[in-house]
Amino acid sequence: MLRDEGPLVPMAGCTDLYVSLNFGTLKATRFLNLWRLDSLRTIAVRDDGLSIGALATHAELIRSPLVGRRLPMLAAACREIGGVQIQNRGTLGGNVANGSPAGDTLPVLAAADATLVLRCAGGSRRVPFDAFFTGYRKSVLRPDELIVSVEIPRVRGRQWFRKVGTRAAQAISKIVIAGIGPSDDEGPRFALGSVSPTVVRARRTEAALAAGCSLAEAQRTLEMEITPIDDVRSTAEYRRRVAANLLARFWNDTHRG
Ligand SMILES: Cc1cc2nc3c(=O)[nH]c(=O)nc-3n(C[C@H](O)[C@H](O)[C@H](O)COP(=O)(O)OP(=O)(O)OC[C@H]3O[C@@H](n4cnc5c(N)ncnc54)[C@H](O)[C@@H]3O)c2cc1C
């Protein structure tokens, strides 16, 4: 239908779409309802990695024993999304496709080196999460494609997630961070939301920590690596300060030094 009857806007849980419709920012009038495609809800282990269907809701991810064991930081992120009603309808694929830099699952997927599986009538392709977003709310997803699943390789280091918002529930992030502590084979990984036009993986900061730089040096690197702005939810200065403080907490909580 996307190929032959488009343009059509895919609808999953509609928790973002209805907001845009109400605000009058979505001009589209033709939609494709994905909600009943149960095959896109599967959460399973494949090739030693976790495979999550794009239509898995935040509530399903919170309840999933596999996610709890393999990727607890994703369950932690989903627990802080909206309230129960939003968690029951909002999906992982919708959070990604919506492309807000404040999307709470995005730093988790960035830190975990996730791959997105995209499919159109002609076939599918796999896009590393890092290469998906091309700018503010822009991505490589084509109008005839769907996100069908998210694949996450096994994570070895300790997982860490923090969201800073106005309240514990129903608040969009002022800043959101996910990290994975160093393990025997891999250095630390650290990604942030709401501090740049897209979710950002702090690779220079990771390299500084892996090279044994002081925490203060790593914090200075991080402050140069992010480009927060002043907006209705917070100021650039606050976001910069909190990012540096959370880097210190992440490092103290997850490395074995
Ligand atoms: C009151 C409220 C509170 C919220 N709180 C938070 C919060 O705390 N944190 C947070 O991150 N978000 C929050 N959100 C935003 C929203 O709930 C999430 O982004 C949610 O995950 C979106 O999923 P959905 O299935 O509802 O997406 P939809 O609204 O159905 O779709 C969103 C966009 O993605 C596209 N899309 C959806 N699925 C696919 C797919 N499989 N393939 C291709 N394109 C697709 C749609 O075309 C649309 O452009 C909140 C929203 C509301 C209304």
The ligand as a MOL file (V3000), in Angstrom:
LIG
                    3D

  0  0  0     0  0            999 V3000
M  V30 BEGIN CTAB
M  V30 COUNTS 53 58 0 0 0
M  V30 BEGIN ATOM
M  V30 1 C 1.1190 13.0900 26.9360 0
M  V30 2 C 2.3320 12.5710 26.1800 0
M  V30 3 C 3.5000 12.3200 26.8750 0
M  V30 4 C 4.6340 11.8510 26.2080 0
M  V30 5 N 5.7730 11.6150 26.9350 0
M  V30 6 C 6.8850 11.1790 26.3040 0
M  V30 7 C 8.0870 10.9560 27.0530 0
M  V30 8 O 8.1570 11.1570 28.2650 0
M  V30 9 N 9.1860 10.5240 26.3680 0
M  V30 10 C 9.1450 10.2850 25.0160 0
M  V30 11 O 10.1710 9.8710 24.4550 0
M  V30 12 N 8.0260 10.4940 24.2900 0
M  V30 13 C 6.9080 10.9290 24.9020 0
M  V30 14 N 5.7460 11.1420 24.1710 0
M  V30 15 C 5.7910 10.9170 22.7230 0
M  V30 16 C 5.2710 9.5510 22.2270 0
M  V30 17 O 4.4180 8.9410 23.1530 0
M  V30 18 C 6.4100 8.5630 21.8830 0
M  V30 19 O 7.2960 9.1590 20.9620 0
M  V30 20 C 5.8770 7.2490 21.3060 0
M  V30 21 O 6.8750 6.2570 21.3940 0
M  V30 22 C 5.4160 7.3680 19.8520 0
M  V30 23 O 4.9860 6.0990 19.4090 0
M  V30 24 P 3.6050 5.9100 18.6230 0
M  V30 25 O 3.5060 4.4700 18.3000 0
M  V30 26 O 2.4770 6.5030 19.3680 0
M  V30 27 O 3.9150 6.7660 17.3080 0
M  V30 28 P 2.8540 7.4340 16.2900 0
M  V30 29 O 2.2900 8.6710 16.8840 0
M  V30 30 O 1.9030 6.4300 15.7690 0
M  V30 31 O 3.8700 7.8180 15.1120 0
M  V30 32 C 4.9130 8.7700 15.3030 0
M  V30 33 C 5.6520 8.9820 13.9680 0
M  V30 34 O 6.3470 7.7870 13.6090 0
M  V30 35 C 5.8560 7.2600 12.3640 0
M  V30 36 N 5.8550 5.8110 12.5620 0
M  V30 37 C 5.3310 5.1200 13.6050 0
M  V30 38 N 5.6460 3.8190 13.5360 0
M  V30 39 C 6.3750 3.6670 12.4080 0
M  V30 40 C 7.0180 2.5560 11.7950 0
M  V30 41 N 6.9870 1.3130 12.3190 0
M  V30 42 N 7.7180 2.7560 10.6480 0
M  V30 43 C 7.7830 4.0000 10.1060 0
M  V30 44 N 7.2270 5.0920 10.6490 0
M  V30 45 C 6.5230 4.9350 11.7810 0
M  V30 46 C 4.5010 7.8980 12.1390 0
M  V30 47 O 4.1950 8.0130 10.7670 0
M  V30 48 C 4.7310 9.2540 12.7970 0
M  V30 49 O 5.4130 10.1110 11.9100 0
M  V30 50 C 4.5970 11.6170 24.8100 0
M  V30 51 C 3.4070 11.8660 24.0950 0
M  V30 52 C 2.2870 12.3470 24.7740 0
M  V30 53 C 1.0240 12.6060 23.9950 0
M  V30 END ATOM
M  V30 BEGIN BOND
M  V30 1 1 1 2
M  V30 2 1 2 3
M  V30 3 2 2 52
M  V30 4 2 3 4
M  V30 5 1 4 5
M  V30 6 1 4 50
M  V30 7 2 5 6
M  V30 8 1 6 7
M  V30 9 1 6 13
M  V30 10 2 7 8
M  V30 11 1 7 9
M  V30 12 1 9 10
M  V30 13 2 10 11
M  V30 14 1 10 12
M  V30 15 2 12 13
M  V30 16 1 13 14
M  V30 17 1 14 15
M  V30 18 1 14 50
M  V30 19 1 15 16
M  V30 20 1 16 17
M  V30 21 1 16 18
M  V30 22 1 18 19
M  V30 23 1 18 20
M  V30 24 1 20 21
M  V30 25 1 20 22
M  V30 26 1 22 23
M  V30 27 1 23 24
M  V30 28 2 24 25
M  V30 29 1 24 26
M  V30 30 1 24 27
M  V30 31 1 27 28
M  V30 32 2 28 29
M  V30 33 1 28 30
M  V30 34 1 28 31
M  V30 35 1 31 32
M  V30 36 1 32 33
M  V30 37 1 33 34
M  V30 38 1 33 48
M  V30 39 1 34 35
M  V30 40 1 35 36
M  V30 41 1 35 46
M  V30 42 1 36 37
M  V30 43 1 36 45
M  V30 44 2 37 38
M  V30 45 1 38 39
M  V30 46 1 39 40
M  V30 47 2 39 45
M  V30 48 1 40 41
M  V30 49 2 40 42
M  V30 50 1 42 43
M  V30 51 2 43 44
M  V30 52 1 44 45
M  V30 53 1 46 47
M  V30 54 1 46 48
M  V30 55 1 48 49
M  V30 56 2 50 51
M  V30 57 1 51 52
M  V30 58 1 52 53
M  V30 END BOND
M  V30 END CTAB
M  END
